[in-house]
């Protein structure tokens, strides 16, 4: 998002935890490129000082404990960061006179999932069973409360955005499909193990929902009061097996795909989002379909790991493709 906003000529400041080793931020050596401070959003005083100093007009809130399996290990921390961290930010943003709009990134996993494969719309009931999705449902509750406060007291516009599983170059988090494929197939060159091959997710290239987030913010700044938007591919969600097989085929590797059944069902088996609202109201659409998103993710990692191109050049080339897509549409 930082690189995309810089491409668009929009000034940005950053507040986050220190970057993790091998993260995109770390690999691309981005420290010092924008005004930034390392801090925890649960630290109310430090966050308050930061907002008062930089006087932002728009806040994009992405800070979270974002991993489902990790949430089983640290459920209390997951709720503390995702819910109270968001409440801290909303409270301070509301008090800051400069803030005109706030975008809160939640999750595609906030919907009550009956595992029937239907596409969820923004008005569907919210419910989370695992600690991560439950914390994000609670985050949505906080957002709704501050939306009501803003409505009654003429505060900043607040919108939540719910995106499908994002993939792309640079993500190296644990227990995520593309990073695990990169580590196993491209780096270690060993057989790849999956445990839930039939599970489906609305995979999309990370830049696609980011473009939607910017359009949602633009709409809010123009005065539209919409509480939430979905962002996901239009086509039916691909299975874990289909994504893994596609990635391995692209790599030309001789590794095998091994299926192991763990006996545990810690995540929903199916997930699809309806993006009709985003398409119609924001004129948003995906640039990459799911297959192309997998190919683009493979291409990014292949270039970087083989040291064909510097990381920032590869990122910027992808951003230019996206921006040209919108220019060609006249946006």
Secondary structure, 3 states (H helix, E strand, C coil): CHHHHHHCCCCCCEEECCCCCCCHHHHCCCCCCCCEEECCCCCHHHHHHHHHHHCCCEEEECCCCCCHHHHHHCHHHHHHHHHHHHHHHHHHHHHCCCCCEEEEECCHHHECCCCCCCEECCCCCECCCCHHHHHHHHHHHHHHHHHHHHHHHCCCEEEEEEECCEECCCCCCCCCHHHHHHHHHHHHCCCEEECCCCCEECCEEHHHHHHHHHHHHHHHHCCCCCCEEEECCCCCCEEHHHHHHHHHHHHCCCCCEEECCCCCCCCCCCCEECCHHHHHHHCCCCCCCHHHHHHHHHHHHHHHHCCCCCHHHHHHHHHHHHHHHHHHCCC
